[in-house]
Structure formats: structure tokens, C-alpha cells
């Protein structure tokens, strides 16, 4: 295909994963440019990338600026019509990029495409993300079998997950960069909501399959992870005015239950403190909730099932 592709990979250490990711990208059938954005890795990742992969462009942030800021820096460093945001813990087979961007090359109304990501055990990690009426985001079809994941139409697709997604650069330019107020988690949800609100479509590309090793940078369920996730949730509740919307009661109930469950399981208040900080965060309020992409059929019970599945 003639469409130019920039693959942006934010990293914070984890050389072994980064090396594997880059070696898989080197075998891709689609021509592309790789941009590694280093968030002040505590190891020698930058030197190793430059030594082992001289064709890869490296952007050094100079500090750990967070996932969204690193992605934005990588996007600015490229010029391709398609931007693929990729975690360094994803291993992609040779035809992955070619298949992932194919719908974007054919349909100018599409702003993004989501692959089918698999866990190392072969179960589905995600086929993009979905969200309920409170804008709580979930890994779509997590834990299902790959055949089930490839054929499902519900929950409704909102957009790609943060682990990997292809975006039309013109669409990103139209809605603005990833929200850098969010250090980590839910920036994929926010950009998907903004793209949908602006009229850009999204599609799942289930023949574009890759393995996502998952939670490589932050220990899963660590206090830091839950604080970051909590902040992002509180920030988006404020940003989209959910406490003044028709979904206000459902939002309050969902968040109280989620925080209570987290406090009991973790025996700390990291998720609560994160949400509190997010609700007090600065920035514009009243972002438009899209008519398409939000799955209003996801009830409270199913939302918690989806949360647990991820």
C-alpha cells in the first residue's frame, strides 16, 4: 500500500520486550517508519535501540512524562498519513500492519482501526475498547476465545485499545492530541470518544492479530497503577460532565462500588485518592459525548463483569 505509516512506541525501560517488538516490526510486509519515544528509561534502552536498530528514530523525552505525552511527541515526530500507536510488549506477525491499516486506506470516513490482541495463552486480550453510558471503558471481548472474539459484534466497538491502534493522522489533527493531563490509562478511551464525537468511524480488524504480553511497565494491580487509573477515571468524569448528566446516578453508584471493592481487595485507598485528584484536575469541562460508540445496553452487572474479565 502507498499509505505512509508511522509506528510510535513509547518506552520506559524493558529492553527485552522492546527488542522483541522491534524485531517483529522489522519483518512487516508493509513499509513503515518506527519512532521509539523514551520516557527517561532507567536502563540503557536508548543506547541499545540505536545500536541494534539504527533505522529506528528515537525521541528522548528527558523525563517520564507519561504515556499520552510520549505518544504525542512521537506523533509530532512523524509525517505518515497513518499513525500506529503500539506498546513495546506487543509482538506482531509479518502481515499485521498491512492488515491493520487496510480499512483506513479504503474508507476515508474511518478515523481508527483496532486489531485483535491475544494474550500469551491464546485467549483474547482485547478487540479494541467499549464503554457504557457512564463512559467507563473496558477491554472489549477480553478473556474470550479468538474465534468468538473475531465474530462478535457486541459490546459495541468504541475505538482501539491503548496497547495498539491505527489512526488516521488527519483525524488526530482534527480532534487534537492525546490528553496529557492523564499520565497513564484511559487516554485511549478519551481519544476514541473525541474521534467518535467528531464523526470519525472505527472498525475492528480481526485478521490483524498480535500477542500482547500485558502490564509490562507497571505491576498489575499495584498501588501506583490503581492511583493512575483512578485519576484518569475521575478526570474523565469531570471532563465529560457525567455528574451533571442523565448518567449521574449510575456513575455515582458504579464508582462507589468500584472504590469499595478495590479498597477491600487491596487494603488501601489508592483508587479513591486517584479519583479524588482526577475530579479536582484542571482543564476544559463539558466535552461532547458521542451519539455513536457508547454501548447503552451494558448494564451495571455486565459492566462489573467486563471489568473483572480484563
Backbone torsions as a table, in degrees:
resi	resn	phi	psi	omega
1	UNK	NA	151.0	-175.5
2	UNK	-89.3	-5.3	-178.8
3	UNK	-71.8	128.4	179.7
4	UNK	-77.2	137.3	-175.4
5	UNK	-121.6	128.2	169.5
6	UNK	-106.6	125.2	175.3
7	UNK	-104.3	114.4	-176.4
8	UNK	-104.1	123.3	-176.7
9	UNK	-123.4	104.7	174.2
10	UNK	-75.6	138.0	179.8
11	UNK	-134.9	150.7	171.3
12	UNK	-142.9	84.9	-174.9
13	UNK	70.8	-158.1	178.3
14	UNK	71.3	48.6	-175.6
15	UNK	-57.3	-40.5	-177.7
16	UNK	-58.6	-44.1	178.1
17	UNK	-67.8	-43.5	179.9
18	UNK	-61.3	-43.2	179.2
19	UNK	-60.4	-45.6	179.3
20	UNK	-62.0	-43.3	178.9
21	UNK	-59.8	-46.7	-177.9
22	UNK	-68.5	-35.6	178.2
23	UNK	-66.6	-36.8	175.6
24	UNK	-67.6	-39.3	179.0
25	UNK	-65.4	-32.4	-179.3
26	UNK	-63.7	-17.8	-178.1
27	UNK	-99.1	6.0	-176.4
28	UNK	-66.0	145.3	178.6
29	UNK	-80.1	-20.5	178.8
30	UNK	-94.0	132.6	177.5
31	UNK	-66.4	138.9	-176.6
32	UNK	-159.3	168.1	174.2
33	UNK	-118.9	133.6	-179.9
34	UNK	-102.7	131.9	177.3
35	UNK	-123.8	111.7	176.6
36	UNK	-93.9	126.6	179.5
37	UNK	-110.5	116.6	-174.7
38	UNK	-96.5	122.1	179.9
39	UNK	-92.4	53.5	-179.9
40	UNK	57.0	57.1	-179.1
41	UNK	-55.1	140.1	179.0
42	UNK	-79.0	-1.3	178.3
43	UNK	-118.0	-163.5	-176.5
44	UNK	-98.0	34.9	-177.8
45	UNK	-56.2	-45.7	-176.5
46	UNK	-60.0	-48.2	179.9
47	UNK	-62.2	-39.4	-179.1
48	UNK	-69.2	-40.1	176.9
49	UNK	-60.6	-46.7	-178.1
50	UNK	-65.2	-34.7	-179.5
51	UNK	-75.5	-43.1	-173.6
52	UNK	-88.9	-25.2	-176.1
53	UNK	-134.6	71.6	-174.4
54	UNK	-62.5	-21.0	179.9
55	UNK	-79.5	-13.1	-178.4
56	UNK	-80.8	129.4	175.9
57	UNK	-78.2	140.0	-179.5
58	UNK	-120.6	127.8	173.8
59	UNK	-112.3	122.5	180.0
60	UNK	-101.5	120.5	-178.6
61	UNK	-75.9	-27.1	-178.9
62	UNK	85.7	-13.7	177.3
63	UNK	-158.8	166.3	176.2
64	UNK	-81.9	94.0	-174.0
65	UNK	-90.5	-3.4	-179.8
66	UNK	99.1	165.9	-174.7
67	UNK	-65.0	-49.2	-176.0
68	UNK	-62.0	-44.6	-179.5
69	UNK	-63.6	-39.9	178.5
70	UNK	-65.3	-42.8	177.4
71	UNK	-60.5	-44.9	-179.4
72	UNK	-61.8	-39.9	178.3
73	UNK	-63.7	-40.9	178.1
74	UNK	-66.6	-39.6	177.7
75	UNK	-61.8	-44.5	179.6
76	UNK	-64.3	-29.5	-177.7
77	UNK	-76.4	-12.8	-178.8
78	UNK	-107.4	179.4	179.8
79	UNK	-142.9	2.3	-177.8
80	UNK	-64.9	149.7	178.8
81	UNK	-68.4	-22.3	176.5
82	UNK	-119.4	133.4	176.4
83	UNK	-114.5	124.3	174.6
84	UNK	-107.1	115.9	175.0
85	UNK	-90.4	123.8	-171.1
86	UNK	-135.6	129.7	172.7
87	UNK	-72.2	151.2	-179.0
88	UNK	-75.5	-5.0	178.0
89	UNK	-101.6	25.1	176.3
90	UNK	-112.1	127.9	175.6
91	UNK	-108.3	119.0	-173.5
92	UNK	-110.7	131.0	176.7
93	UNK	-68.9	166.7	-169.6
94	UNK	-55.4	-36.2	-176.0
95	UNK	-92.8	8.6	-173.5
96	UNK	-60.1	-55.3	-177.2
97	UNK	-62.5	-41.9	-179.4
98	UNK	-58.4	-43.7	-179.8
99	UNK	-71.9	-38.9	-176.0
100	UNK	-64.5	-39.4	-175.6
101	UNK	-89.9	-10.1	-175.0
102	UNK	-53.0	-45.8	179.4
103	UNK	-63.3	-35.2	179.7
104	UNK	-67.4	-33.9	179.0
105	UNK	-70.8	-24.5	-175.2
106	UNK	-96.9	-30.6	-173.9
107	UNK	-122.3	107.2	-177.0
108	UNK	-69.3	-8.8	179.6
109	UNK	-83.9	-13.7	-178.8
110	UNK	-83.7	132.7	176.6
111	UNK	-100.3	-19.3	-177.4
112	UNK	-156.6	159.9	174.7
113	UNK	-139.9	143.0	-175.7
114	UNK	-116.8	132.1	177.7
115	UNK	-83.9	174.8	170.3
116	UNK	-96.7	108.6	179.8
117	UNK	-96.5	135.4	-178.1
118	UNK	-110.7	147.0	170.8
119	UNK	-77.3	162.7	178.4
120	UNK	-56.9	-24.2	-180.0
121	UNK	-85.4	1.3	176.9
122	UNK	95.2	-10.9	176.1
123	UNK	-77.5	163.3	-179.0
124	UNK	-73.0	129.7	171.2
125	UNK	-86.1	-45.7	174.7
126	UNK	-169.9	152.6	164.7
127	UNK	-122.5	73.1	-173.5
128	UNK	74.7	-161.7	179.0
129	UNK	-126.2	157.8	174.3
130	UNK	-130.8	167.7	176.4
131	UNK	-149.2	152.9	177.6
132	UNK	-92.5	-172.8	-174.7
133	UNK	-68.2	-16.4	175.6
134	UNK	-89.3	4.5	-177.3
135	UNK	63.1	27.2	168.9
136	UNK	-76.6	125.8	-175.5
137	UNK	-97.3	148.0	-178.7
138	UNK	-138.7	148.8	171.4
139	UNK	-67.5	119.1	-173.6
140	UNK	-72.5	128.0	175.4
141	UNK	66.2	21.0	179.6
142	UNK	-59.4	135.4	176.1
143	UNK	87.4	-5.9	178.6
144	UNK	-82.5	171.4	174.1
145	UNK	-76.7	155.8	-176.6
146	UNK	-61.7	-33.6	178.5
147	UNK	-69.5	-41.2	176.7
148	UNK	-63.5	-43.7	179.7
149	UNK	-63.6	-33.5	-178.5
150	UNK	-72.6	-26.2	-174.2
151	UNK	-104.7	-8.2	-173.4
152	UNK	-76.4	143.1	175.4
153	UNK	-111.0	-7.6	179.8
154	UNK	-132.1	139.9	3.3
155	UNK	-65.1	157.5	-178.8
156	UNK	-64.1	135.4	178.2
157	UNK	-71.8	130.5	171.9
158	UNK	-95.5	-48.5	-179.0
159	UNK	-179.1	-172.6	-179.5
160	UNK	-70.7	156.9	172.9
161	UNK	-82.0	164.7	-179.5
162	UNK	-66.6	-20.4	-179.2
163	UNK	-68.3	-34.5	178.2
164	UNK	-167.7	132.9	174.8
165	UNK	-162.9	148.3	175.5
166	UNK	-104.3	137.5	-176.7
167	UNK	-132.1	141.8	171.9
168	UNK	-75.5	126.0	-177.6
169	UNK	-59.3	-37.6	179.2
170	UNK	-61.2	-34.1	178.4
171	UNK	-69.8	-43.8	177.6
172	UNK	-62.9	-40.9	177.9
173	UNK	-61.9	-35.0	-176.4
174	UNK	-71.0	-35.7	-175.2
175	UNK	-101.3	-10.5	179.0
176	UNK	96.6	169.8	-173.4
177	UNK	-71.7	171.7	173.0
178	UNK	-60.1	149.2	-175.0
179	UNK	-75.2	107.0	-175.8
180	UNK	-78.7	-3.6	171.3
181	UNK	-67.8	-23.6	178.2
182	UNK	-91.0	116.7	179.9
183	UNK	-71.6	-42.0	-179.5
184	UNK	-162.4	143.7	177.2
185	UNK	83.3	134.0	176.0
186	UNK	73.6	1.1	172.7
187	UNK	-66.0	-28.5	175.7
188	UNK	-67.2	-39.8	177.3
189	UNK	-62.6	-45.6	-177.6
190	UNK	-64.2	-46.0	-178.5
191	UNK	-68.5	-32.8	176.9
192	UNK	-66.1	-41.7	177.7
193	UNK	-62.7	-42.5	-178.7
194	UNK	-68.4	-38.1	177.3
195	UNK	-64.5	-44.5	179.3
196	UNK	-64.6	-41.5	179.9
197	UNK	-62.8	-29.0	179.1
198	UNK	-85.5	0.9	175.4
199	UNK	95.9	4.8	178.9
200	UNK	-83.7	135.8	179.2
201	UNK	-84.6	167.3	175.9
202	UNK	-136.6	151.4	179.7
203	UNK	-141.8	151.8	173.9
204	UNK	-96.6	133.7	-179.8
205	UNK	-114.2	90.8	-169.6
206	UNK	-80.3	-9.0	172.7
207	UNK	-90.9	-1.7	170.9
208	UNK	-95.7	98.5	-173.3
209	UNK	-119.2	139.1	177.8
210	UNK	-146.3	164.2	179.8
211	UNK	-99.7	126.4	177.7
212	UNK	-108.9	115.7	-176.5
213	UNK	-75.7	-29.3	166.9
214	UNK	79.7	139.9	175.4
215	UNK	47.5	45.9	-175.2
216	UNK	-82.1	-32.1	-176.0
217	UNK	-89.0	-39.2	-178.6
218	UNK	-118.1	132.5	178.8
219	UNK	-59.9	126.8	-177.4
220	UNK	-57.7	133.3	178.5
221	UNK	68.4	16.3	175.0
222	UNK	-70.5	161.3	179.0
223	UNK	-60.7	-39.7	178.8
224	UNK	-62.7	-44.6	178.5
225	UNK	-58.6	-43.5	-177.1
226	UNK	-73.1	-29.9	174.1
227	UNK	-67.1	-46.3	179.1
228	UNK	-61.7	-45.4	179.6
229	UNK	-63.6	-40.0	178.4
230	UNK	-64.7	-41.5	177.8
231	UNK	-60.3	-47.2	-178.8
232	UNK	-59.3	-41.2	179.4
233	UNK	-64.5	-47.9	178.4
234	UNK	-61.6	-41.5	179.8
235	UNK	-60.4	-43.6	-178.5
236	UNK	-73.6	-33.1	174.1
237	UNK	-58.8	-43.1	177.8
238	UNK	-69.4	-47.0	-174.8
239	UNK	-59.9	-39.3	-177.5
240	UNK	-96.9	8.5	174.6
241	UNK	60.7	36.0	-173.4
242	UNK	-67.3	-28.8	-179.1
243	UNK	-76.9	-5.2	174.4
244	UNK	-115.2	12.4	-176.7
245	UNK	-105.1	178.2	176.7
246	UNK	-66.7	-18.2	-179.9
247	UNK	-91.9	11.6	-173.7
248	UNK	-60.6	-49.1	-177.5
249	UNK	-62.7	-44.4	178.7
250	UNK	-63.4	-38.3	178.7
251	UNK	-63.0	-46.3	-179.2
252	UNK	-63.0	-46.0	180.0
253	UNK	-62.1	-45.3	-179.0
254	UNK	-60.6	-43.5	-176.7
255	UNK	-72.0	-37.5	176.5
256	UNK	-62.6	-43.8	179.1
257	UNK	-66.1	-42.7	-179.5
258	UNK	-63.9	-44.1	-179.3
259	UNK	-67.5	-39.7	179.0
260	UNK	-63.9	-45.0	179.0
261	UNK	-62.6	-41.5	179.8
262	UNK	-65.6	-40.7	-179.4
263	UNK	-64.4	-39.0	179.5
264	UNK	-67.7	-46.0	-176.9
265	UNK	-70.2	-42.5	-174.7
266	UNK	-92.2	-17.0	-178.8
267	UNK	60.7	37.0	172.1
268	UNK	-153.5	178.0	-177.0
269	UNK	-114.5	29.5	-177.4
270	UNK	-59.0	-44.2	-178.8
271	UNK	-66.3	-38.8	179.0
272	UNK	-65.1	-46.9	-179.1
273	UNK	-63.7	-38.3	177.9
274	UNK	-62.9	-46.2	179.5
275	UNK	-62.9	-41.8	179.2
276	UNK	-59.1	-43.8	178.2
277	UNK	-65.5	-39.8	179.2
278	UNK	-64.5	-39.0	178.3
279	UNK	-66.4	-22.8	178.5
280	UNK	-96.9	3.0	-174.9
281	UNK	-67.5	159.1	179.8
282	UNK	-90.8	166.5	177.7
283	UNK	127.3	173.5	-177.9
284	UNK	-65.5	149.6	178.2
285	UNK	-122.2	145.5	176.9
286	UNK	98.7	25.7	175.7
287	UNK	-58.8	144.8	-174.6
288	UNK	-76.1	132.9	175.4
289	UNK	-87.2	126.9	-175.1
290	UNK	-69.7	150.5	175.0
291	UNK	-74.8	-30.4	-180.0
292	UNK	-107.0	143.3	174.2
293	UNK	105.8	-28.7	176.8
294	UNK	-84.1	124.9	-177.1
295	UNK	-92.5	97.5	-177.6
296	UNK	-73.9	-9.6	-179.9
297	UNK	-82.3	-9.0	179.0
298	UNK	-77.0	110.0	178.9
299	UNK	-81.7	177.2	-176.9
300	UNK	-62.0	-44.3	-179.2
301	UNK	-63.8	-43.3	179.8
302	UNK	-66.9	-34.4	178.7
303	UNK	-60.4	-41.2	178.8
304	UNK	-72.2	-31.1	174.4
305	UNK	-65.4	-42.5	178.8
306	UNK	-64.0	-38.2	178.4
307	UNK	-62.7	-43.6	-179.6
308	UNK	-69.3	-34.0	-177.9
309	UNK	-64.4	-29.3	-179.3
310	UNK	-79.3	NA	NA
